[in-house]
């Protein structure tokens, strides 16, 4: 029985192929942005003031997990035609090459993010609305270029064709790709916020953040070229680097060298702890345009302006160095003898030899946290003031994982203790529909919602048609409603 503990040992190589089995941001659910009874909408725009105070139930105050991407389970895995109910990877020769390559994009990526509220409180005082938050945030992303998948799929058939004479060695194409990347940042966010009204129409707010880094990784290949070297193997030239701060150490090859030293092929002994420290800032504004158009409110915010400095990050790199790769050793799946876990374990071992790096010692690295700009507009219906229509646009600045997202929302508060919202969203990664139900009364607040409903693969419980989906819920203790003056501000 093969060792199935490969996920931890080869995390930063194998994630590229497991993008569909992992988990938007530390913001609240977008679908609830215009709900006045939503305790957490200040997390998207710190100018918003809740109509009541709150403090969270420990560990249950708010949990949000989101995936965004343009590849899915069905793109990389298929049911084995010989053994229904079992699955094979795209590397298997029963997975049609044209079907597989035809389903890919130039850049195949997934963002996997989670936010858990450990502690949260909000209250009216000091002339405005004040918030205290402690959250655990995790952001992981993978980008695999088409060229890498292309080579992985055809490398073995080409070598086999040369050996049996079907393919002349001179006819073997060269392969090249850029922008292979695996990125993960994990930290605790401690924030203090305050918002207040200025004049009749303008409300401003800000949140200052202390960021405690728990773990960081950035593996990047800027330029990889692959040529057949006439010895039934491949000659690889690469520019690459890896910075990892998870409290562990590199794993080295037993028989591969880079510049005379054992090649780095993975990362072992994860020991998450305090790996870095940083600062962040959110700020936002709302402006009531009722003097011009009754019921119209405009809003804007910037979130996650900041950085984390990761101390004692281990670094490995290549600067145009050459090495040899002798192909993938993936068997064709045999009935009842070669499970999906076995296939992925073998593939992980092969990828260790495919990406070879040189140990460059320890250093410190500074990273951003994915700044976002939000622009919103809400119009309260003149025929029913408990209903509004809204538009929210977001742009995220996060290197290769930057994205645009635009949502239309309908928010309704039919009774004092209940409100709900529906949303439709179009983004860089596709479209989706969301919903949120928010129950709030003195002493209790419960919300459940999603910005995009998942399509689910039944056997492995991962999205099978696209990677866009989210789930969010939370329980808080609601109290007070603020003074009459503060209630007016919250509105």
Number of C-alpha atoms within 10 A of each C-alpha: 6 12 9 11 10 17 16 15 18 20 16 24 24 23 23 22 17 16 26 26 16 17 23 23 22 23 18 22 26 24 30 31 25 25 23 21 24 26 29 27 23 29 24 27 31 30 32 31 35 28 25 25 23 26 23 23 19 13 16 16 25 25 21 25 20 24 26 24 24 19 24 26 22 18 20 22 19 17 15 18 13 13 13 9 10 17 20 25 25 22 25 18 17 16 19 13 15 8 11 18 17 10 12 19 13 9 18 19 27 28 25 26 24 22 25 22 23 20 19 23 21 25 23 25 13 10 12 21 28 24 25 17 20 19 22 21 21 23 22 22 25 25 22 24 19 18 19 16 20 17 16 16 21 13 19 19 14 20 22 13 14 18 13 9 10 11 15 12 18 9 10 14 10 11 16 18 20 20 18 24 25 24 21 20 23 24 25 22 23 21 21 17 22 26 28 25 23 11 7 9 14 18 23 23 24 27 26 20 22 19 26 22 25 23 23 26 21 20 22 19 19 14 16 20 18 20 16 23 13 11 10 16 16 21 17 22 19 24 18 25 20 23 23 29 31 26 19 15 16 18 18 21 15 10 8 17 17 16 12 8 13 18 24 25 26 25 20 16 13 14 14 15 14 17 22 22 18 20 20 21 19 26 24 24 22 23 19 19 15 12 9 8 10 13 16 19 19 17 21 22 24 22 25 25 19 19 19 23 19 26 18 18 25 23 24 22 21 21 13 14 16 16 20 19 20 17 18 19 12 19 14 14 23 12 13 9 8 17 16 14 18 19 21 21 21 18 20 25 19 19 21 21 22 20 20 29 30 24 22 15 11 15 14 15 19 13 14 18 23 18 19 22 20 19 19 21 18 22 21 18 14 11 7 10 13 16 19 21 19 21 20 21 19 20 18 18 18 13 9 14 18 14 16 15 17 18 22 19 24 21 25 21 18 13 8 11 14 17 23 24 23 20 23 18 21 15 18 15 18 14 16 17 19 24 22 24 20 22 17 23 16 14 13 17 25 21 22 19 24 25 26 23 16 22 16 16 14 9 9 11 11 19 23 21 16 24 31 26 24 23 21 20 20 21 21 23 18 23 19 14 17 20 13 9 10 21 15 12 23 24 11
